[in-house]
Amino acid sequence: MKIALINIIKPQEGSRDGMTEYAYQLFERLRRKHRVDLVYVTETPRRYDISVLLKANTSFKPRIRRLAKLDYDIVHITNQELGYAAKLLKKSGSGAGIVTSIHDLMRTNIHAHKSLTQKAYNVLVRGSILDSFKYSDYLIFSASTVQNDAVARFGGMFTNYTTTLLGPSEEFRTTPIPKKNKKKKFLIATVGAFVPWKNQIFVLRTAKLLKGEKSLRFRLIGHGPDEGKLRAYIRENKLDNVEIVPFPAQDKFLQMYDGFDMMFYPTTEEGSSLPMINAQCRGLPVVIYKGNRVDVEVTRYCLAAKNEEDAAAIIMRIKRKGFDRKHRDAMVKYVRAFSWDRVAMETLDVYKRVLTH
């Protein structure tokens, strides 16, 4: 089978971008038995760089049109922000089966961001996602909540779809969990892009409630457009129990997670969250926001907080009493059943359905 994968960032290990990680893991597995070509906007793993966003919606489009003239069996758009490619391929006479992966629908809400640049980009992405719904032969959702939302809001635009949950890396799944040593500081971490729906402000408000607990340390790991606002809140509230740090090198990720005592991930909405899956693979308690829209398959063993006071109480309970061993063991066994091999197998099954339709 001859396959083209289309992504914004070149699929590569250590991109720190969920959609790029997804494309990379697919590429590594599919190319074992099939010819797989990569088509991408940039090699630089900087998803929020405005120059990349502009290129994706201007000079990259002729490459998509040229792709239609090549003899691919499947063209898989692995990032829904490039969903317009489904329309371009169909309009350019492509005979390939077109598959698009939908990881979230946040940017279909044009006002999800406050900056004018991001709002403008949301308009483009909303159009791309609608194009993917209308022109793709098959859709793959990475979370059932995203699938259900899409069906409820746009279901008349598509008929062929399935859900495939993402998986943790083999290193996270198979490396033994080290024994925790007692430390002076109990480290509560959140990992991911600093964007509104990740809700890191919830972490900071919780940290503010726990300023008096000198044994606690909160760490926000990542980057993104909201970083300035988060740092301003830390300064204004004199939160000396919080730090913001960049992502480490890829070969340090496992070590980073194993250094946490707890994951705090109060996202309000997203697809199949890799940070939550990774943390649970490493036996960490994961505190989430109860009002989220995240798959129950991923959050089954998470600890839900309805507000900051509730989150603070959960943190203190785990800090004092520890994480229940029976709950932890069941969680690790459950989440380690997720795998990228399964994702690749289910994706390949979609390709076969498209080609035999």
Buried (B, 14 or more C-beta within 10 A) or exposed (E): BBBBBBBBBBBBEBBBBBBBBBBBBBBBBBBEEBEBBBBBBBEEBBBBEEEBBBBBBEEBBEBBBEBBEEEBBBBBBBBBBBBBBBBBBBEBEBEBBBBBBBBBBBBBEBEBBEEEEBBBBBEBBBBBBBBBBBBBBBBBBBBBBBBBBBBEEBBEBBEEBBBBBBBBBEEBBEEEBEEBEEEEEBEBBBBBBBBBBBBBBBBBBBBBBBBEBEEBBBBBBBBBBBBEBBBEBBEEBEBEBBEBEEBEEEEEBBEBBBBBBBBBBBBBBBBBBBBBBBBBBBBBBBBBBBEBBBBEBBBEBBBBBEBBEBBBBBBBEBBEEEBEEEEBEEBBEEBBEBBBEBBBEBBBEBBEBBEEE
